[in-house]
Amino acid sequence: MFELLDRIETPADIKGFTMEQLRALCAELRRYIIETCARNPGHLASSLGAVELIVGMHYVYDTPRDQLVFDVGHQAYAHKILTGRREAFRTMRTGGGISGFPNRDESPFDAFGVGHSSTSISAALGLAEAARLRRRGDKVVALIGDGAMTGGLAFEGLNNAGASHADLLVILNDNNQSIEGNTGAMHKYLLNITTSRSYNQFKNRVWDLLGDNRLRRFLQRWVRALKSWFVGKPGGHLFEALGFRYFGPIDGNDIEEVVTTLHKLHEMKGPRLLHCYTVKGKGYPAAEADPVTWHAPGHFNPETGERIHPPHPHDRYQDVFGEVLCELAAADPRVVGVTPAMAQGCGMNRLAASHPDRFFDVGIEEEHAVTFSAGLAAGGMKPFCNIYSAFSQRAYDQIIHDVALQHLPVVLCFDRAGLVGEDGATHHGAFDLAAYRSIPDTIVSAPRDEVQLKRLMYTACAHETGPFIIRYPRGMGEGTPWRETGTEPLEIGRAETLLEGTDVAILAIGPCVNRAAEAAAAWPGRVGVYDFRFLKPLDEALLQDIAARYAHIITVEDGALAGGLFSAVSEYLAAHGCNVPVEGIGIPDRFIAQARQAEQYASCGMDVEGIQKSLQKVFENRK
């Protein structure tokens, strides 16, 4: 079925390929990725655009001794297929299958585990310096996209690497521009000169003869400026100012140009940056035409490009957020939206359409998004800053220092809280409840359904002091009539009684409240269910009453047990001399691997059956 691909078990198997065979291999890789992702959804467009770069790197470099570091990992599918995981690739992102991202536990070819953006340069620099200190001859390459290059960590890595003498190559995969203007004869001629061995040997001898003096530094600046003027390289000045030797741009989807250039750069030393233009979604017309949608398109027909949409019986939380934010913006001119490159994913694209002057997409820059929002709040605006829960971890200092410490009314909406499914451990919003509960003057809340999300957003909009956190899960809501109800603010710090009981009280937060109520139905009248929609401030009065009336308490939360609702309840009861036993259901003290969301919640005992098993055990022990 795949003439070349079926013969490849490791990258060593492609070393003797001709250029024609490499082109054919790239075509087969694309077809294999498309056919597999059509049945088992993943990140498609990014991986299609990076095929030639990955084939070229494995062709030129001696992996895994030479180490390739990916950024985010969305573009690494060809890498996984070429490194002994061709058949396992069909199981990617499923329970018991391989990860959708490079993972050190999975393969020696995965030099560094990734999932969040902008980490590759720092990690690769560390690997390069480790190789130097251990006197190994390893080569290290970091592949980073233009989107990830906007992240602050990427610039921190560039700044440190450029000031070092590390043997490091950074490949900038720029898929946001067409390949125009810089691919003419003069550009290619100058690229050939600057990457040639004889030119670089001669240049190094000249610099050595001159020594480290004012004349040498002047000539180096003059040469860089002259080369920049001839090549007309976008961004070259910046990288060379940071201490990198800049090469390119080249056509990153031309395997011959990629291999030829990498061969030349392989022999050089010191920090180098190769700028490559690629087409996101390359080789699949639908993905090339709409790379945003085809970044992660879900199921689709590989022959026709028709996306297969599963039925959505309820609205998604992100849709509720986007629509309610537009309502708030229409009613209050202070309301603005801030997102770090997640407008469509979080639903803020609606605000971008209705109020473009009050919508800010700041790029993949979570720290900046929070401090920028703090500045907006200090200037009298009401910012709603939406960040995926797992990515909010990167802005922890900014939330404390720039928002909470200054009592600024920034609304922080954490989408994808809890277990997120197929993206796995790097993307779970497992730690937000525990992390932010410890910050003074911070409200931490979680709605159990769409109506409460709407009401919490109205509550947060009316709140004028300090950060207000609203966290909610990925996926569909409970099917409540949220458009017709739910504009009145909630009383901050007040829990809600859903069911009264006599024996066991379940204290839950977020959509877990609904699963708890379903589980409690098996013991009518015996199990009480309470929605602690505010983790902070905690409803201490209700908790005191529950401790006095029930013989056992179970907490349920879609977050880490250590530090979340279970900890908050246990701490309060211990501090106030309440001897009622407390059992916690939530995300245990381990990282949860990729699988379907339902499988993950079941494995943690957080589904209806799991909660019922815990209840059954309590009743049996009390006999």
C-alpha positions as CSV (number, residue, x, y, z in Angstrom):
1,M,0.0,0.0,0.0
2,F,2.9,2.3,0.9
3,E,5.9,1.3,-1.2
4,L,8.5,3.2,0.8
5,L,6.9,3.8,4.1
6,D,6.2,0.1,4.8
7,R,9.9,-0.6,4.6
8,I,10.9,2.0,7.2
9,E,11.4,1.0,10.8
10,T,13.9,3.7,11.9
11,P,15.3,6.9,10.3
12,A,18.5,4.9,9.3
13,D,16.4,3.2,6.6
14,I,16.1,6.4,4.6
15,K,19.8,7.3,4.6
16,G,20.4,5.8,1.2
17,F,17.3,7.2,-0.5
18,T,17.7,9.3,-3.7
19,M,16.1,12.7,-3.9
20,E,13.2,11.2,-6.0
21,Q,12.6,8.6,-3.3
22,L,12.6,11.3,-0.6
23,R,10.0,13.2,-2.6
24,A,7.9,10.0,-2.9
25,L,8.3,9.3,0.8
26,C,7.0,12.8,1.7
27,A,3.9,12.1,-0.4
28,E,3.4,8.7,1.3
29,L,3.7,10.3,4.7
30,R,1.1,12.9,3.9
31,R,-1.3,10.3,2.6
32,Y,-0.8,8.1,5.7
33,I,-1.3,11.0,8.0
34,I,-4.5,12.1,6.2
35,E,-6.0,8.6,6.1
36,T,-5.2,8.0,9.8
37,C,-6.4,11.3,11.1
38,A,-9.6,11.0,9.1
39,R,-10.5,8.0,11.3
40,N,-8.7,8.9,14.4
41,P,-8.7,12.7,14.7
42,G,-5.6,14.7,15.6
43,H,-3.7,17.8,14.7
44,L,-3.6,17.6,10.9
45,A,-2.6,20.9,9.1
46,S,0.6,21.6,11.1
47,S,1.9,18.1,10.6
48,L,1.2,18.2,6.9
49,G,3.2,21.4,6.5
50,A,6.3,20.1,8.3
51,V,6.8,16.8,6.5
52,E,9.8,17.8,4.4
53,L,11.5,19.5,7.3
54,I,11.1,16.3,9.4
55,V,12.2,14.0,6.6
56,G,15.2,16.3,5.9
57,M,16.3,16.4,9.6
58,H,16.2,12.6,9.9
59,Y,18.0,12.2,6.6
60,V,20.8,14.6,7.5
61,Y,21.1,14.0,11.2
62,D,22.0,10.8,13.1
63,T,19.0,10.4,15.3
64,P,18.5,9.5,18.1
65,R,22.2,10.4,18.9
66,D,21.6,13.7,17.4
67,Q,18.6,15.2,19.1
68,L,15.5,16.8,17.6
69,V,13.4,19.0,19.8
70,F,9.9,19.9,18.7
71,D,7.8,22.9,19.9
72,V,4.3,22.1,21.0
73,G,4.4,18.9,19.0
74,H,1.4,19.4,16.7
75,Q,3.8,19.1,13.7
76,A,5.6,15.9,14.8
77,Y,3.4,13.2,13.2
78,A,5.9,12.4,10.4
79,H,8.6,12.1,13.1
80,K,6.6,9.6,15.0
81,I,5.9,7.5,11.9
82,L,9.5,7.4,10.9
83,T,10.8,6.5,14.3
84,G,9.3,3.0,14.7
85,R,5.7,4.0,15.5
86,R,4.1,3.6,12.1
87,E,1.5,1.0,13.2
88,A,1.2,2.5,16.7
89,F,0.3,5.8,15.0
90,R,-3.1,4.4,14.3
91,T,-3.7,4.3,18.1
92,M,-2.5,7.9,18.7
93,R,-4.5,9.9,21.3
94,T,-6.6,6.8,22.3
95,G,-6.6,5.0,25.6
96,G,-3.6,2.6,25.7
97,G,-2.3,4.1,22.5
98,I,0.6,6.5,21.9
99,S,0.6,10.2,22.8
100,G,-0.3,12.9,20.2
101,F,2.9,14.7,21.3
102,P,6.6,13.8,21.6
103,N,7.0,11.9,24.8
104,R,10.3,10.8,26.4
105,D,8.6,7.8,28.0
106,E,7.5,6.6,24.5
107,S,10.6,6.6,22.4
108,P,14.4,7.4,22.6
109,F,13.8,9.5,19.4
110,D,11.7,11.9,21.5
111,A,14.5,13.9,23.0
112,F,12.2,16.2,25.0
113,G,8.5,15.9,25.9
114,V,6.3,18.8,24.8
115,G,2.7,19.9,24.6
116,H,2.8,23.6,25.5
117,S,4.4,26.1,23.2
118,S,7.7,28.1,23.0
119,T,9.8,25.6,25.0
120,S,12.0,24.1,22.3
121,I,14.8,26.6,22.2
122,S,15.4,26.6,25.9
123,A,15.3,22.8,26.0
124,A,17.5,22.4,23.0
125,L,20.1,24.8,24.5
126,G,20.1,22.7,27.6
127,L,20.7,19.5,25.6
128,A,23.4,21.2,23.5
129,E,25.2,22.4,26.7
130,A,24.9,19.0,28.3
131,A,26.4,17.4,25.2
132,R,29.3,19.8,25.4
133,L,29.9,19.2,29.1
134,R,29.9,15.5,28.6
135,R,32.2,15.8,25.6
136,R,29.8,14.2,23.2
137,G,29.5,15.1,19.6
138,D,25.7,15.2,19.5
139,K,24.0,17.8,17.3
140,V,20.9,19.4,18.6
141,V,18.1,20.9,16.4
142,A,15.0,22.8,17.6
143,L,12.0,23.1,15.3
144,I,9.7,26.0,16.3
145,G,6.8,27.5,14.5
146,D,6.2,31.2,13.9
147,G,3.3,31.2,16.3
148,A,5.3,29.6,19.1
149,M,8.1,32.1,18.4
150,T,5.9,34.9,19.7
151,G,6.0,33.4,23.2
152,G,8.2,35.1,25.8
153,L,10.0,31.8,26.7
154,A,11.2,31.5,23.1
155,F,12.8,34.9,23.3
156,E,14.4,34.1,26.6
157,G,15.9,31.0,25.0
158,L,17.1,32.9,22.0
159,N,18.7,35.6,24.2
160,N,20.6,33.0,26.3
161,A,21.5,30.8,23.3
162,G,22.8,33.7,21.2
163,A,25.1,34.7,24.0
164,S,26.5,31.2,24.3
165,H,28.8,29.2,22.0
166,A,26.4,26.3,21.9
167,D,26.3,24.0,18.8
168,L,22.6,24.6,18.2
169,L,20.5,24.9,15.1
170,V,17.0,26.5,15.4
171,I,14.7,25.9,12.5
172,L,11.9,28.5,12.3
173,N,8.9,26.9,10.5
174,D,7.1,30.0,9.2
175,N,3.7,28.9,7.8
176,N,2.0,32.2,7.9
177,Q,3.5,33.7,4.7
178,S,3.6,32.8,1.1
179,I,7.0,32.0,-0.5
180,E,7.4,35.2,-2.5
181,G,10.1,37.7,-3.1
182,N,13.0,36.0,-1.4
183,T,13.3,32.9,-3.7
184,G,15.0,34.6,-6.7
185,A,18.4,33.9,-8.2
186,M,20.3,36.5,-6.1
187,H,18.8,35.2,-2.9
188,K,19.7,31.6,-3.7
189,Y,23.2,32.7,-4.7
190,L,23.8,34.5,-1.4
191,L,22.3,31.6,0.5
192,N,24.7,29.2,-1.2
193,I,27.7,31.5,-0.4
194,T,26.8,32.0,3.3
195,T,26.3,28.2,3.9
196,S,29.3,27.0,2.0
197,R,32.1,25.3,3.9
198,S,34.9,27.2,2.1
199,Y,33.3,30.6,2.7
200,N,32.8,29.9,6.4
201,Q,36.3,28.5,6.9
202,F,37.8,31.6,5.2
203,K,35.6,33.9,7.3
204,N,36.5,32.2,10.5
205,R,40.3,32.5,9.7
206,V,39.8,36.2,9.0
207,W,38.0,36.8,12.4
208,D,40.8,34.8,14.1
209,L,43.5,36.8,12.6
210,L,41.8,40.1,13.5
211,G,41.4,39.0,17.1
212,D,38.6,40.3,19.4
213,N,39.0,44.0,18.9
214,R,37.0,47.1,17.9
215,L,37.9,46.6,14.2
216,R,36.6,43.0,14.1
217,R,33.3,44.0,15.8
218,F,32.9,46.9,13.4
219,L,33.5,44.6,10.3
220,Q,31.1,42.0,11.7
221,R,28.3,44.5,12.1
222,W,29.0,45.9,8.6
223,V,28.9,42.4,7.0
224,R,25.7,41.5,8.8
225,A,24.1,44.7,7.6
226,L,25.2,44.2,4.0
227,K,24.0,40.6,3.9
228,S,20.7,41.7,5.4
229,W,20.3,44.4,2.8
230,F,21.0,42.0,-0.1
231,V,19.0,39.0,1.1
232,G,16.1,41.2,2.3
233,K,15.5,38.7,5.1
234,P,12.5,39.4,7.3
235,G,13.5,39.1,10.9
236,G,17.1,38.4,10.2
237,H,18.3,41.6,11.9
238,L,16.5,40.6,15.1
239,F,18.0,37.1,15.2
240,E,21.5,38.3,14.4
241,A,21.2,41.0,17.0
242,L,20.5,38.2,19.5
243,G,23.7,36.4,18.5
244,F,22.4,33.9,16.0
245,R,23.7,33.5,12.4
246,Y,20.7,33.7,10.3
247,F,20.1,31.7,7.1
248,G,17.2,31.7,4.7
249,P,14.4,32.0,4.1
250,I,14.1,28.7,2.1
251,D,11.2,26.7,0.8
252,G,10.6,24.3,3.7
253,N,8.3,22.2,1.4
254,D,11.1,21.6,-1.1
255,I,12.9,18.5,0.2
256,E,15.9,19.0,-2.0
257,E,16.4,22.6,-0.8
258,V,15.9,21.5,2.8
259,V,18.4,18.6,2.6
260,T,21.0,20.7,0.8
261,T,20.8,23.5,3.3
262,L,20.8,21.2,6.3
263,H,23.9,19.4,5.0
264,K,25.7,22.7,4.9
265,L,24.5,23.9,8.3
266,H,25.4,20.5,9.9
267,E,29.1,21.3,9.6
268,M,28.9,24.7,11.3
269,K,29.2,25.5,14.9
270,G,27.6,28.0,17.2
271,P,24.0,29.2,17.3
272,R,22.4,29.2,13.9
273,L,18.8,29.9,12.7
274,L,17.3,28.6,9.5
275,H,14.2,30.4,8.4
276,C,11.8,28.1,6.3
277,Y,8.6,29.0,4.7
278,T,6.0,26.2,4.7
279,V,2.4,25.9,3.8
280,K,0.2,24.7,6.7
281,G,-1.9,21.8,5.5
282,K,0.4,21.2,2.5
283,G,-0.7,18.5,0.1
284,Y,-4.4,18.5,1.2
285,P,-6.4,21.2,-0.6
286,A,-9.1,21.6,2.1
287,A,-6.4,22.1,4.8
288,E,-4.4,24.5,2.7
289,A,-7.5,26.6,2.0
290,D,-8.6,26.8,5.7
291,P,-5.6,25.8,8.0
292,V,-7.4,27.2,11.1
293,T,-10.3,24.8,10.8
294,W,-8.1,22.0,9.7
295,H,-5.6,22.4,12.6
296,A,-7.7,19.8,14.4
297,P,-10.7,19.0,12.1
298,G,-12.1,16.0,13.8
299,H,-13.4,13.1,11.7
300,F,-13.5,13.7,7.9
301,N,-13.8,12.0,4.6
302,P,-10.2,11.8,3.3
303,E,-11.4,11.6,-0.3
304,T,-13.8,14.5,-0.4
305,G,-12.6,16.6,2.5
306,E,-16.0,16.7,4.0
307,R,-15.9,17.0,7.8
308,I,-18.1,14.6,9.7
309,H,-19.7,16.5,12.6
310,P,-21.0,14.4,15.5
311,P,-24.5,15.4,16.7
312,H,-24.4,18.1,19.4
313,P,-27.4,17.6,21.6
314,H,-26.4,20.6,23.8
315,D,-24.5,23.8,23.5
316,R,-20.8,23.7,24.3
317,Y,-19.5,25.8,27.2
318,Q,-17.3,27.8,24.9
319,D,-20.4,28.8,22.9
320,V,-22.1,29.9,26.0
321,F,-19.1,31.9,27.0
322,G,-18.8,33.6,23.6
323,E,-22.5,34.5,23.4
324,V,-22.8,35.8,26.9
325,L,-19.6,37.9,26.6
326,C,-21.2,39.6,23.6
327,E,-24.3,40.3,25.7
328,L,-22.1,41.9,28.4
329,A,-20.1,43.9,25.9
330,A,-23.3,45.3,24.4
331,A,-24.6,46.4,27.8
332,D,-21.3,47.7,29.3
333,P,-18.8,49.6,27.2
334,R,-16.0,48.7,29.6
335,V,-16.1,45.0,28.8
336,V,-13.2,43.8,26.6
337,G,-12.0,40.3,25.6
338,V,-8.4,39.1,25.8
339,T,-7.2,35.7,24.5
340,P,-3.7,34.2,23.9
341,A,-4.4,32.9,20.4
342,M,-7.5,30.9,21.3
343,A,-10.3,33.1,19.9
344,Q,-12.1,30.3,18.0
345,G,-11.4,27.6,20.6
346,C,-12.8,29.6,23.5
347,G,-15.7,31.3,21.6
348,M,-14.3,34.8,21.7
349,N,-14.4,35.0,17.9
350,R,-18.0,36.1,18.4
351,L,-16.7,39.2,20.3
352,A,-14.2,39.8,17.5
353,A,-17.0,39.9,15.0
354,S,-19.4,42.1,17.1
355,H,-17.0,44.4,18.9
356,P,-13.7,44.2,17.0
357,D,-12.3,47.3,18.8
358,R,-12.8,45.6,22.1
359,F,-11.2,42.2,21.2
360,F,-7.5,41.5,21.7
361,D,-5.8,38.4,20.5
362,V,-2.3,38.8,21.9
363,G,-0.7,35.6,20.4
364,I,0.7,32.6,22.4
365,E,1.6,34.8,25.3
366,E,-0.3,33.8,28.5
367,E,1.8,35.9,30.8
368,H,1.4,39.0,28.7
369,A,-2.3,38.3,28.3
370,V,-2.8,38.5,32.1
371,T,-0.6,41.5,32.7
372,F,-2.2,43.3,29.7
373,S,-5.6,42.5,31.2
374,A,-4.4,44.0,34.5
375,G,-3.3,47.1,32.7
376,L,-6.8,47.3,31.0
377,A,-8.4,47.0,34.4
378,A,-6.2,49.6,35.9
379,G,-7.3,51.9,33.1
380,G,-10.9,51.4,34.0
381,M,-11.9,48.6,31.6
382,K,-13.5,45.3,32.5
383,P,-11.3,42.6,30.9
384,F,-12.5,39.0,30.4
385,C,-9.2,37.1,29.8
386,N,-9.9,33.6,28.5
387,I,-7.1,31.0,28.8
388,Y,-7.2,27.2,28.6
389,S,-6.8,26.0,32.2
390,A,-3.5,24.1,31.6
391,F,-2.0,27.1,29.9
392,S,-3.0,29.4,32.7
393,Q,-0.3,27.7,34.8
394,R,2.3,29.8,32.8
395,A,0.8,33.0,34.1
396,Y,0.7,32.1,37.7
397,D,3.1,34.9,38.8
398,Q,1.2,37.5,36.8
399,I,-2.1,36.5,38.4
400,I,-0.6,36.9,41.8
401,H,1.7,39.9,41.3
402,D,-0.1,41.9,38.6
403,V,-3.8,41.2,39.3
404,A,-4.4,40.0,42.9
405,L,-1.8,42.0,44.7
406,Q,-3.2,45.2,43.1
407,H,-6.9,44.2,43.6
408,L,-7.6,44.6,39.9
409,P,-11.0,43.3,38.7
410,V,-9.8,41.0,35.9
411,V,-12.2,38.1,35.0
412,L,-10.1,35.0,34.3
413,C,-12.1,32.4,32.4
414,F,-10.3,29.0,32.3
415,D,-11.7,26.9,29.5
416,R,-10.8,23.2,29.2
417,A,-10.7,22.7,33.0
418,G,-10.6,19.2,34.4
419,L,-9.8,16.2,32.2
420,V,-9.7,17.1,28.5
421,G,-9.5,13.7,26.7
422,E,-7.3,12.8,23.8
423,D,-4.6,15.6,24.3
424,G,-3.6,13.9,27.5
425,A,-1.5,14.9,30.5
426,T,0.0,18.1,28.9
427,H,-3.5,19.6,28.4
428,H,-5.5,18.6,31.5
429,G,-6.8,21.5,33.5
430,A,-6.1,19.5,36.7
431,F,-4.4,22.0,38.9
432,D,-6.3,25.3,38.7
433,L,-8.5,24.8,41.7
434,A,-5.5,23.9,43.9
435,A,-3.2,26.5,42.5
436,Y,-5.5,29.6,42.7
437,R,-7.3,28.8,46.0
438,S,-4.2,29.9,47.9
439,I,-4.1,33.4,46.4
440,P,-5.5,36.1,48.7
441,D,-8.5,38.2,47.6
442,T,-9.2,35.9,44.7
443,I,-12.6,34.4,43.9
444,V,-12.5,30.9,42.5
445,S,-15.7,29.5,41.0
446,A,-17.0,26.7,38.8
447,P,-20.5,26.4,37.3
448,R,-22.3,23.1,37.2
449,D,-24.1,23.9,33.9
450,E,-24.7,26.6,31.3
451,V,-27.1,28.7,33.3
452,Q,-24.6,29.0,36.1
453,L,-21.8,29.9,33.7
454,K,-24.0,32.7,32.4
455,R,-24.8,33.9,36.0
456,L,-21.2,33.7,37.1
457,M,-20.2,35.8,34.1
458,Y,-22.8,38.5,35.1
459,T,-21.6,38.2,38.7
460,A,-18.0,38.7,37.7
461,C,-18.8,41.7,35.5
462,A,-20.4,43.4,38.5
463,H,-17.5,42.6,40.8
464,E,-15.1,45.5,41.2
465,T,-12.2,44.3,43.3
466,G,-9.6,41.6,42.7
467,P,-9.5,38.6,40.3
468,F,-12.6,36.6,39.6
469,I,-11.8,33.1,38.3
470,I,-14.5,31.0,36.4
471,R,-13.3,27.6,35.3
472,Y,-15.4,25.2,33.2
473,P,-14.8,22.0,31.2
474,R,-14.2,21.2,27.5
475,G,-17.2,20.0,25.6
476,M,-21.0,20.2,25.9
477,G,-23.1,21.5,28.7
478,E,-26.0,19.8,30.4
479,G,-28.7,21.1,28.1
480,T,-30.2,23.8,30.4
481,P,-32.2,26.7,28.9
482,W,-29.5,29.2,29.5
483,R,-30.6,31.7,26.9
484,E,-33.9,32.2,28.6
485,T,-32.6,32.4,32.2
486,G,-29.7,33.3,34.4
487,T,-28.8,37.0,34.2
488,E,-29.1,37.8,37.9
489,P,-25.8,37.7,39.8
490,L,-25.0,35.0,42.3
491,E,-24.2,35.7,45.9
492,I,-20.4,35.3,46.1
493,G,-19.4,32.5,48.5
494,R,-22.8,31.0,48.8
495,A,-23.3,27.2,48.0
496,E,-26.6,25.7,46.9
497,T,-28.5,22.8,48.4
498,L,-29.8,20.5,45.7
499,L,-30.8,17.4,47.7
500,E,-31.3,17.0,51.5
501,G,-30.3,13.7,53.1
502,T,-29.8,12.0,56.4
503,D,-26.6,9.9,56.2
504,V,-24.0,11.0,53.6
505,A,-23.4,14.5,52.2
506,I,-21.8,14.9,48.8
507,L,-20.1,18.3,48.3
508,A,-19.3,18.8,44.7
509,I,-18.1,21.6,42.4
510,G,-18.5,22.1,38.6
511,P,-20.3,19.7,36.4
512,C,-19.5,16.9,38.9
513,V,-22.4,18.2,40.8
514,N,-24.8,16.7,38.2
515,R,-23.1,13.4,38.3
516,A,-23.3,13.4,42.1
517,A,-27.1,14.1,42.0
518,E,-27.5,11.3,39.5
519,A,-25.6,8.9,41.8
520,A,-27.5,10.0,44.9
521,A,-30.8,9.0,43.3
522,A,-30.1,5.4,44.1
523,W,-30.4,6.2,47.8
524,P,-33.4,8.6,48.0
525,G,-33.6,10.6,51.2
526,R,-30.2,9.3,52.5
527,V,-27.7,11.3,50.4
528,G,-27.6,15.0,50.4
529,V,-26.0,16.9,47.4
530,Y,-24.6,20.4,47.7
531,D,-23.2,22.6,44.9
532,F,-20.1,24.4,46.3
533,R,-19.9,26.5,43.2
534,F,-17.5,28.9,45.0
535,L,-14.3,27.1,46.1
536,K,-13.2,30.5,47.4
537,P,-14.7,32.0,49.4
538,L,-16.0,28.7,50.9
539,D,-19.5,28.7,52.3
540,E,-18.4,28.0,55.8
541,A,-21.8,28.4,57.4
542,L,-23.3,25.7,55.2
543,L,-20.3,23.5,55.8
544,Q,-20.6,23.8,59.5
545,D,-24.3,22.8,59.3
546,I,-23.5,19.8,57.1
547,A,-20.8,18.6,59.5
548,A,-23.3,18.8,62.3
549,R,-26.0,16.8,60.5
550,Y,-24.3,14.1,58.5
551,A,-22.2,11.1,59.5
552,H,-20.0,11.1,56.4
553,I,-18.9,13.6,53.7
554,I,-17.8,12.9,50.2
555,T,-16.3,15.7,48.0
556,V,-16.3,15.4,44.2
557,E,-14.3,17.7,41.9
558,D,-12.8,17.6,38.4
559,G,-9.4,18.8,39.7
560,A,-6.5,17.6,41.7
561,L,-7.6,16.2,45.1
562,A,-4.4,17.7,46.7
563,G,-5.3,21.3,47.3
564,G,-8.8,21.5,45.9
565,L,-12.3,21.1,47.3
566,F,-11.3,18.0,49.3
567,S,-8.4,19.9,50.9
568,A,-10.5,23.0,51.6
569,V,-13.3,21.0,53.3
570,S,-10.8,18.8,55.3
571,E,-8.8,21.9,56.4
572,Y,-11.9,23.7,57.6
573,L,-13.3,20.7,59.5
574,A,-10.0,19.9,61.2
575,A,-9.5,23.6,62.2
576,H,-13.0,23.7,63.8
577,G,-12.8,20.3,65.6
578,C,-15.4,18.6,63.4
579,N,-14.8,14.8,63.5
580,V,-16.9,13.8,60.6
581,P,-14.9,11.6,58.2
582,V,-14.3,13.1,54.7
583,E,-13.5,11.1,51.5
584,G,-12.4,12.8,48.3
585,I,-13.2,11.9,44.7
586,G,-11.2,13.7,42.0
587,I,-8.0,13.6,40.0
588,P,-5.5,11.5,41.9
589,D,-1.9,12.3,42.5
590,R,-0.7,11.1,39.1
591,F,-0.7,12.3,35.5
592,I,-3.7,10.9,33.5
593,A,-2.8,9.5,30.0
594,Q,-4.7,10.3,26.8
595,A,-8.1,8.6,26.3
596,R,-11.7,9.7,25.7
597,Q,-13.0,12.0,28.4
598,A,-15.5,9.5,29.6
599,E,-12.8,6.9,30.0
600,Q,-10.6,9.3,32.0
601,Y,-13.4,10.3,34.3
602,A,-14.4,6.7,34.9
603,S,-10.8,5.7,35.7
604,C,-10.7,8.4,38.4
605,G,-14.1,7.2,39.8
606,M,-15.7,10.6,39.0
607,D,-18.5,9.3,36.8
608,V,-21.9,8.2,38.2
609,E,-20.9,4.6,38.6
610,G,-17.7,5.6,40.4
611,I,-19.5,7.9,42.8
612,Q,-22.1,5.2,43.5
613,K,-19.3,2.7,44.3
614,S,-17.9,5.2,46.8
615,L,-21.4,5.7,48.4
616,Q,-22.0,1.9,48.5
617,K,-18.7,1.4,50.3
618,V,-19.6,4.0,52.9
619,F,-23.0,2.4,53.6
620,E,-21.5,-1.1,53.8
621,N,-18.8,0.1,56.3
622,R,-21.5,1.7,58.5
623,K,-23.5,-1.6,58.9
